[in-house]
């Protein structure tokens, strides 16, 4: 086979699929080596659903406040509305 420049080379999927030996991916090799010594235990197909928390309540977990997404959205829109009103009031009160 003639040597080609890198610009002229093109990857041919049929050529790659026709290879006699196909090497597993690095992840597959890593997992095979890990599982040879310590095979994984059986896992359920689907995990148990998590309990849903109550909506609209603010709870403290450690030191962080946990808020529902709607409460955060209302807080942002309320803050923007207050800023707009304050800027409008300040502009209304400014001397010309």
C-alpha positions in Angstrom: 0.0 0.0 0.0 1.4 3.4 -1.0 2.0 5.9 1.8 -0.5 8.7 1.8 -0.4 12.2 3.3 -2.6 12.9 6.3 -4.7 15.2 4.2 -5.5 12.5 1.7 -6.4 9.8 4.2 -10.0 9.1 4.8 -11.5 6.8 7.4 -13.4 4.0 5.8 -15.9 2.3 8.1 -16.1 -0.8 5.9 -12.4 -1.2 6.3 -12.6 -0.8 10.1 -15.6 -3.2 10.4 -13.7 -5.8 8.3 -10.8 -6.1 10.7 -10.0 -9.6 11.9 -9.4 -8.6 15.5 -11.4 -6.0 17.3 -9.9 -4.5 20.4 -12.3 -3.7 23.3 -12.5 -0.1 24.5 -10.4 1.1 27.4 -13.5 1.2 29.7 -14.4 -2.4 28.8 -10.8 -3.5 29.6 -10.8 -1.6 32.9 -14.1 -3.1 34.0 -13.1 -6.6 33.0 -9.9 -6.3 35.0 -11.8 -4.9 38.0 -14.6 -7.5 37.9 -12.1 -10.4 37.5 -11.1 -10.0 41.1 -14.3 -8.5 42.6 -17.4 -9.2 40.5 -20.3 -6.8 41.0 -23.4 -7.9 42.9 -26.9 -8.1 41.3 -28.6 -4.7 40.8 -32.3 -4.1 40.3 -33.2 -2.9 36.8 -34.9 0.2 38.2 -34.1 1.9 41.5 -36.8 2.6 44.0 -38.4 6.0 43.4 -37.3 8.8 45.8 -39.8 10.3 48.2 -41.0 13.6 46.9 -40.7 16.5 49.2 -43.5 18.8 50.1 -44.0 21.7 47.7 -43.6 25.3 48.7 -41.8 24.6 52.0 -38.3 26.0 52.8 -36.2 23.6 54.8 -32.7 23.8 56.1 -30.3 20.9 55.4 -27.2 21.5 57.3 -26.5 25.2 56.6 -27.9 25.4 53.1 -31.5 26.6 52.4 -33.4 24.4 50.0 -36.2 26.1 48.1 -38.7 24.9 45.5 -38.0 26.0 42.0 -41.2 28.0 41.9 -40.3 29.9 45.1 -36.9 30.8 43.6 -38.6 32.0 40.3 -41.1 34.1 42.3 -38.3 35.6 44.3 -36.3 36.6 41.2 -39.4 38.1 39.4 -40.4 40.0 42.6 -36.9 41.4 43.0 -36.8 42.5 39.3 -40.3 44.2 39.7 -39.1 46.0 42.9 -36.0 47.3 41.1 -38.0 48.5 38.1 -40.5 50.3 40.4 -37.6 51.9 42.4 -35.9 53.1 39.3 -39.1 54.4 37.9 -39.9 56.2 41.1 -36.3 57.7 41.3 -36.6 58.9 37.7 -40.0 60.4 38.4 -38.7 62.3 41.4 -35.5 63.5 39.7 -35.4 67.2 38.9 -35.3 68.3 35.3 
